[in-house]
């Protein structure tokens, strides 16, 4: 090859590299609109919050307010339910548990008090029919009267009345997921927090997430976590059970979790932040397509943290804070989501 030809090749290669770099630089998603919405809501978010967006295998957006960062640890309240449902599904994946197993198979006390026909499926979807009170802030902050999960679940069996036949009426509470958590303890002969570490948090590198407690462990609302940790969990759900090349949950388990177990007529109580949605396993189904397939799923917590996944735009997002999730804050989050949706095009037809 002549010197002239070689020089020409170098120029062409340099030009191609520049064009590729220019194309990549200009293909970055513009989240400036999202930035403005979050800044405008800073006061309503309590001044301390962090938002993360994950897409295409990486974090594509981070916004921190006040002293919060992606590593700040805080209670996540009912966001815990999504983690607990995933833990239950890991046992279903292994064939050690069936969604249609009766809880009395593992907890005979439920048969003794005429509640032996409640199933794992009904526990994961708040359809046990057992009487319950709305989840309130004081009940989460107050000292629990039980020392163990076993004591609490035995109290559900022996002291609580049946308000409706299992499977017919939805009442959002801590009862069903806590019963399911106790079933796992009996099945595996280990504590709930230990099982969560072994099967979910450790494989997902959620080093700052724990359900450990000085009183009864609470599978429904007792976790502490960080935005970064919880995003690892969301990425696994978004990627159909895969995380870092390892299958944590099967694709079927993910699909089952995202299948609505309720209809609007069945819902007798739901928190204001989730009214109008149906429920799968440990998660709300905010939007569906014309065939009923889940598009947007979430599991907001009373303390203000709001994780969700958009299957059509293939992203996961978490708003992580330590405030109170009221109806007003829900609308702020949904407005920010609309900003994200404008920046990320839908892949659904």
TATA-V5654 format. One line per field, one symbol per residue. phi: phi as a letter, one per 30 degrees, with the letter a starting at -180 (. if undefined). burial: + if it has 24 or more other ideal C-beta (glycine too) atoms within 12 Angstrom, else -. A space follows every 50 residues. Layout:
# TATA-V5654
phi=???
burial=???
This chain:
# TATA-V5654
phi=.dddddddddddddddddddddddddcddccdddedddddcedddiibab bbbcahiadcabbccicdbdcdcadchddddddddddeddddedidbcdc dddddcbedddechbdcdceedddbhcdideacedbdddddddddccbde dddddedccddddaeejcbcbdacddddddddeddddchbdeddddddcb dddchcdccacdadcddbddacdcabdddddeddddddchjcbhicddbd dddddddccdcbbedddcbbdedbdjccbcciadcdbbddciddccbaad cddjdbcabcddchbcbbccabccdcdddedddddddddddddcddcdd
burial=----------------------------+-+--++-++--++-+++-+++ +++++---+++++++--+-+-++++++++++++++++++++++---+-+- ++++-++-++--+-+-++++++++++++++-+--+----+---+-+-+++ -++++++--+-+---++-++++++++++++++++++++--+++-+++-++ +-++-+-++++-+--++++++++++++++++++++++++-+-+----++- --++-+++++++---++-+++-++--+++++++++++------+++++++ +++++++++++++++++++++++++---++-+++-++-+++-++-----
